[in-house]
Amino acid sequence: MFTRMGVSKIMTLKDAKKETKKVKKEVREVVLEPINLSIKLDESTTILEELYTLIRQNPGNRELKITIISKLQNVVIDSAIRVDSKIITALDGNEAVDILV
């Protein structure tokens, strides 16, 4: 059995402790797709209040886009609020709010 070793520098242990190697650390933030929700326009505000509490309970790093559907025109709201992906599972049972893909 043979072992190959490449020696570039010979130094004492004391000198080796002083020498440091520069390591580059690069942190990349992966941009996640925004979560798109659609809500039918209704006179009661209970649906919007429930949605607001869910949004505040699930802060995160994904953008939130809300589309309000009405008879005349759909309104798209690009909010500065960022939510977590857990909000999708929290909205599964809610029939008033649809999750768009």
C-alpha positions in Angstrom: 0.0 0.0 0.0 1.4 3.4 -1.0 0.6 6.8 0.3 1.3 10.0 -1.6 1.8 13.2 0.2 2.4 16.6 -1.3 4.4 19.0 0.9 4.2 22.7 0.1 5.7 24.1 3.3 7.6 22.7 6.2 7.1 24.7 9.4 7.0 24.3 13.1 3.7 23.7 15.0 3.9 27.2 16.5 4.2 28.8 13.0 1.4 26.6 11.6 -1.0 27.9 14.3 -0.3 31.5 13.3 -0.9 30.9 9.7 -4.6 31.1 8.7 -6.3 30.4 5.5 -8.8 32.8 4.1 -12.2 31.3 3.6 -14.9 33.0 1.6 -18.4 32.7 3.0 -21.1 33.6 0.6 -24.7 33.7 1.8 -27.4 33.7 -0.8 -31.0 34.3 0.0 -33.3 32.1 -2.1 -36.3 34.2 -3.2 -39.4 32.2 -2.8 -42.5 32.6 -5.0 -45.1 34.8 -3.5 -48.3 33.4 -2.0 -51.4 34.4 -4.0 -54.7 34.5 -2.3 -58.1 35.4 -3.7 -61.1 36.6 -1.8 -64.6 37.2 -3.0 -65.8 40.7 -2.2 -68.4 40.5 0.6 -70.2 43.1 2.8 -69.2 41.4 6.0 -65.6 42.0 7.2 -65.3 38.8 9.3 -63.4 37.0 6.5 -60.9 39.8 6.2 -60.5 40.0 9.9 -59.8 36.3 10.1 -57.3 36.5 7.3 -55.6 39.4 9.0 -55.1 37.5 12.2 -53.8 34.5 10.3 -51.3 36.7 8.5 -50.1 38.2 11.8 -49.7 34.8 13.3 -47.6 33.5 10.5 -44.8 36.0 9.8 -42.1 34.8 7.4 -40.1 35.6 4.2 -42.6 35.0 1.4 -44.4 37.9 -0.3 -48.2 38.0 -0.1 -50.4 39.0 -3.0 -54.2 39.3 -2.4 -56.7 39.4 -5.2 -60.2 40.7 -4.3 -62.7 39.4 -6.8 -65.8 41.6 -7.5 -68.4 41.8 -10.2 -66.9 45.0 -11.8 -63.1 44.5 -11.5 -60.6 42.4 -9.7 -58.2 44.3 -7.4 -54.7 42.9 -6.8 -52.9 44.0 -3.7 -49.2 43.6 -3.6 -48.5 43.9 0.1 -45.3 44.5 1.9 -46.3 41.9 4.4 -44.3 38.7 4.3 -45.7 35.4 5.5 -44.6 31.9 6.2 -45.6 28.8 4.1 -47.5 27.5 7.1 -50.3 29.9 6.3 -51.3 27.7 3.4 -52.1 24.8 5.7 -53.9 27.2 8.0 -56.1 28.3 5.1 -57.0 24.8 3.9 -60.3 24.6 5.7 -61.4 28.2 4.8 -63.9 28.2 2.0 -63.9 32.0 1.5 -60.2 32.3 0.7 -58.7 30.5 -2.3 -55.0 29.8 -2.8 -53.9 30.5 -6.4 -51.0 28.8 -7.9 
